[in-house]
Amino acid sequence: MPSVAKKLVIVQSEDAPAAQSDAASPAEPATRQEELRLLEALLFAAGQPLDEATLARRLPDGVDVKEALAQLKAEYATRGVNLVRIGKKWMFRTADDLSWLLTKETVETRKLSRAAIETLAIIAYHQPVTRAEIEEIRGVVAAAGTLDVLLRTGWIRPRGRRKAPGRPITYGTSEAFLTHFGLEEVGDLPGLDELKGAGLLEGSLPPGFAVPMPSDDLALRDDEEPLDPGDLDLGLAPPSSRSET
């Protein structure tokens, strides 16, 4: 969006009223503006992020939703509220540099344990992954309650069940994970070179060591099957109100 709008000075003679009328109400800009106003209203009123298909159903036929979202995102880029993409959905969010304005002094900040941090990283990079697979990667038995802590934060979610003996639950990250860490998609997580540059990987690494390319595709994999009815009633779903961890 241009930072300064151009001002047009129209000099009109008394015998040319029609020229002023035509210049003051061009049809095409008014149509475009109306599309952005509708899109802006839908996103502002939504209680949760909206995907492009949902937005398209609510907008007039023929609207290019992708183009309209790109224009609206550009308009809000320098404002106190930004339009951001979270996964495959869109939402308005306070600009990152102003997030301190919304911080409540009453919020109790709790640090995740080392085990929880490692478990969260494994789920983010290796999803979908089961408890046994997490323990195999970490090389230690998972502490009781570690997954429960991450489920309560809302950053991970049960995806399905592995097609294996015992049909263990598979876990993946959630939209809340992307929102908290400021990611558009889980593929934006740092790779091997970035992790080395940040000092998170030190010393000599084993031959062939690599960081997997993470994906949070909602579709179940070939080795997964849907959760059983009642699984989410067993405390596997994150609570609706979440505390900051």
C-alpha positions as CSV (number, residue, x, y, z in Angstrom):
1,M,0.0,0.0,0.0
2,P,1.5,3.4,-0.9
3,S,2.6,5.3,2.1
4,V,1.2,8.6,0.9
5,A,-1.9,8.8,-1.3
6,K,-1.7,11.0,-4.4
7,K,-3.9,14.1,-4.3
8,L,-5.6,15.0,-7.5
9,V,-6.6,18.6,-8.0
10,I,-9.5,19.0,-10.5
11,V,-10.1,22.3,-12.0
12,Q,-13.6,22.4,-13.3
13,S,-15.5,25.0,-15.3
14,E,-19.1,25.8,-14.6
15,D,-20.3,24.2,-17.8
16,A,-18.6,20.7,-17.1
17,P,-20.3,19.2,-14.0
18,A,-20.3,15.7,-15.6
19,A,-16.5,15.6,-15.7
20,Q,-16.3,16.0,-11.9
21,S,-18.9,13.2,-11.3
22,D,-17.0,10.7,-13.5
23,A,-13.7,11.5,-11.9
24,A,-14.9,11.2,-8.3
25,S,-16.4,7.7,-8.5
26,P,-14.3,5.4,-10.6
27,A,-16.0,1.9,-10.7
28,E,-13.0,-0.3,-10.5
29,P,-11.2,1.1,-7.3
30,A,-14.6,1.1,-5.5
31,T,-15.1,-2.6,-6.4
32,R,-11.6,-3.6,-5.2
33,Q,-12.0,-1.6,-2.0
34,E,-15.3,-3.3,-1.2
35,E,-13.7,-6.7,-1.6
36,L,-11.0,-5.8,0.9
37,R,-13.6,-4.4,3.3
38,L,-15.6,-7.6,3.2
39,L,-12.4,-9.7,3.7
40,E,-11.2,-7.4,6.6
41,A,-14.6,-7.7,8.3
42,L,-14.7,-11.5,8.1
43,L,-11.1,-11.9,9.5
44,F,-11.7,-9.3,12.2
45,A,-14.9,-10.9,13.5
46,A,-13.6,-14.5,13.4
47,G,-12.8,-16.1,16.7
48,Q,-10.2,-18.3,15.1
49,P,-8.0,-18.4,12.0
50,L,-9.9,-18.9,8.7
51,D,-8.7,-20.8,5.7
52,E,-9.0,-19.5,2.1
53,A,-11.8,-21.9,1.2
54,T,-14.0,-20.6,4.1
55,L,-13.3,-17.0,3.1
56,A,-14.1,-17.7,-0.5
57,R,-17.5,-19.1,0.4
58,R,-18.3,-15.9,2.2
59,L,-17.1,-13.5,-0.5
60,P,-18.8,-12.6,-3.8
61,D,-18.3,-14.9,-6.7
62,G,-15.2,-14.1,-8.8
63,V,-13.1,-12.6,-6.0
64,D,-9.4,-13.7,-6.1
65,V,-9.0,-14.6,-2.4
66,K,-5.2,-15.1,-2.7
67,E,-4.7,-11.7,-4.3
68,A,-7.1,-10.0,-1.9
69,L,-5.3,-11.5,1.1
70,A,-1.9,-10.4,-0.3
71,Q,-3.2,-6.8,-0.7
72,L,-4.7,-6.8,2.8
73,K,-1.5,-8.2,4.3
74,A,0.5,-5.4,2.6
75,E,-1.9,-2.7,3.9
76,Y,-1.5,-3.9,7.5
77,A,2.2,-4.6,7.3
78,T,3.2,-1.4,9.1
79,R,0.2,-1.1,11.4
80,G,-0.2,-2.1,15.0
81,V,-2.2,-5.2,13.9
82,N,-0.8,-7.4,11.1
83,L,-2.5,-10.0,8.9
84,V,-0.6,-13.2,9.2
85,R,-0.8,-16.7,7.9
86,I,-0.7,-19.5,10.4
87,G,-0.4,-22.9,8.7
88,K,-3.0,-22.7,5.9
89,K,-5.2,-20.2,7.7
90,W,-5.2,-16.4,8.2
91,M,-5.8,-14.1,11.2
92,F,-5.2,-10.6,12.5
93,R,-2.5,-10.5,15.3
94,T,-0.8,-7.7,17.2
95,A,2.4,-6.7,15.6
96,D,5.4,-8.6,17.1
97,D,7.1,-5.5,18.3
98,L,4.0,-4.4,20.2
99,S,3.1,-7.7,21.9
100,W,4.4,-6.3,25.2
101,L,1.4,-4.1,25.4
102,L,-0.9,-7.1,25.9
103,T,1.2,-8.7,28.6
104,K,-0.6,-9.2,31.8
105,E,1.3,-9.0,35.1
106,T,-0.9,-11.7,36.5
107,V,0.3,-14.3,34.0
108,E,2.4,-17.0,35.7
109,T,5.3,-18.0,33.5
110,R,6.5,-21.5,33.9
111,K,9.6,-22.9,32.3
112,L,9.4,-26.2,30.5
113,S,11.7,-28.9,31.7
114,R,14.6,-30.1,29.6
115,A,12.8,-33.3,28.9
116,A,9.7,-31.4,27.7
117,I,11.7,-29.1,25.4
118,E,13.5,-32.1,23.9
119,T,10.2,-33.9,23.5
120,L,8.6,-30.9,21.8
121,A,11.5,-30.6,19.4
122,I,11.3,-34.3,18.5
123,I,7.5,-34.0,17.8
124,A,8.0,-30.8,15.8
125,Y,10.7,-32.3,13.5
126,H,9.6,-36.0,13.4
127,Q,5.8,-35.8,13.4
128,P,3.8,-37.9,13.4
129,V,5.6,-39.7,16.2
130,T,4.6,-42.0,19.0
131,R,5.7,-42.1,22.7
132,A,7.9,-45.1,22.0
133,E,9.5,-43.4,19.0
134,I,10.2,-40.3,21.1
135,E,11.9,-42.4,23.7
136,E,14.0,-44.1,21.0
137,I,15.2,-40.8,19.6
138,R,16.0,-39.3,23.0
139,G,17.6,-42.5,24.2
140,V,15.7,-42.4,27.6
141,V,12.3,-43.4,28.9
142,A,9.9,-40.5,28.8
143,A,9.2,-39.0,32.2
144,A,5.7,-39.5,33.4
145,G,3.6,-36.5,32.5
146,T,5.9,-34.9,29.9
147,L,3.4,-35.4,27.1
148,D,0.6,-34.3,29.4
149,V,2.4,-31.0,30.1
150,L,2.8,-30.4,26.3
151,L,-0.8,-31.2,25.7
152,R,-1.9,-28.7,28.3
153,T,0.1,-26.0,26.6
154,G,-1.9,-26.7,23.5
155,W,1.3,-26.9,21.4
156,I,0.9,-30.6,20.5
157,R,-2.1,-32.7,19.6
158,P,-3.0,-36.3,19.1
159,R,-3.1,-37.0,15.3
160,G,-4.2,-40.7,15.1
161,R,-3.1,-44.2,15.9
162,R,-0.2,-46.0,14.4
163,K,-1.0,-49.2,12.5
164,A,1.2,-51.3,14.7
165,P,0.7,-53.7,17.7
166,G,-1.0,-51.8,20.5
167,R,-2.1,-49.0,18.0
168,P,-0.2,-46.3,19.9
169,I,-1.2,-42.6,19.6
170,T,0.7,-40.4,17.1
171,Y,1.4,-36.8,18.0
172,G,2.0,-33.7,16.0
173,T,2.2,-29.9,16.6
174,S,-0.9,-27.6,16.5
175,E,-1.8,-24.1,15.3
176,A,-1.1,-22.8,18.8
177,F,2.5,-24.0,18.4
178,L,2.9,-22.0,15.2
179,T,1.2,-19.0,16.7
180,H,3.4,-19.0,19.9
181,F,6.7,-19.4,18.0
182,G,5.7,-17.0,15.2
183,L,5.8,-19.5,12.3
184,E,3.7,-19.6,9.2
185,E,4.2,-23.3,8.9
186,V,6.3,-25.9,10.6
187,G,8.6,-26.1,7.6
188,D,9.9,-22.7,8.8
189,L,11.7,-24.3,11.7
190,P,15.5,-23.9,11.5
191,G,17.6,-26.4,9.5
192,L,21.0,-27.9,10.3
193,D,23.0,-24.9,9.3
194,E,20.8,-22.5,11.2
195,L,21.0,-24.7,14.3
196,K,24.8,-24.8,14.1
197,G,24.9,-21.0,13.6
198,A,22.8,-20.5,16.7
199,G,25.1,-22.6,18.8
200,L,22.5,-25.3,19.4
201,L,24.6,-28.0,17.9
202,E,28.1,-28.1,19.2
203,G,31.0,-30.5,18.8
204,S,31.5,-33.1,16.1
205,L,28.3,-34.6,14.7
206,P,28.0,-38.3,13.8
207,P,28.6,-39.2,10.1
208,G,25.4,-38.8,8.1
209,F,23.7,-36.7,10.8
210,A,20.8,-34.7,9.4
211,V,17.9,-32.7,10.6
212,P,14.6,-33.9,9.1
213,M,12.4,-31.6,7.0
214,P,9.3,-31.2,9.2
215,S,5.8,-31.4,7.9
216,D,2.5,-30.9,9.8
217,D,0.2,-32.1,7.0
218,L,-3.2,-32.7,8.6
219,A,-3.8,-35.8,6.4
220,L,-3.1,-39.1,8.1
221,R,-0.1,-41.0,6.7
222,D,-0.4,-44.5,5.3
223,D,0.8,-46.0,8.6
224,E,-1.8,-44.1,10.6
225,E,-5.5,-44.5,11.2
226,P,-8.1,-42.2,12.8
227,L,-8.4,-41.8,16.5
228,D,-11.0,-44.0,18.2
229,P,-14.3,-42.5,19.4
230,G,-13.8,-41.3,22.9
231,D,-10.0,-40.8,22.6
232,L,-10.3,-37.1,23.0
233,D,-12.4,-37.7,26.1
234,L,-9.5,-39.4,27.8
235,G,-7.6,-36.1,28.3
236,L,-5.8,-36.3,25.0
237,A,-7.2,-33.0,23.8
238,P,-5.7,-29.7,24.9
239,P,-7.9,-27.6,27.2
240,S,-9.9,-24.7,25.7
241,S,-8.2,-22.2,28.1
242,R,-4.4,-22.4,28.1
243,S,-1.9,-20.9,30.4
244,E,1.4,-19.6,29.1
245,T,4.3,-22.0,29.6
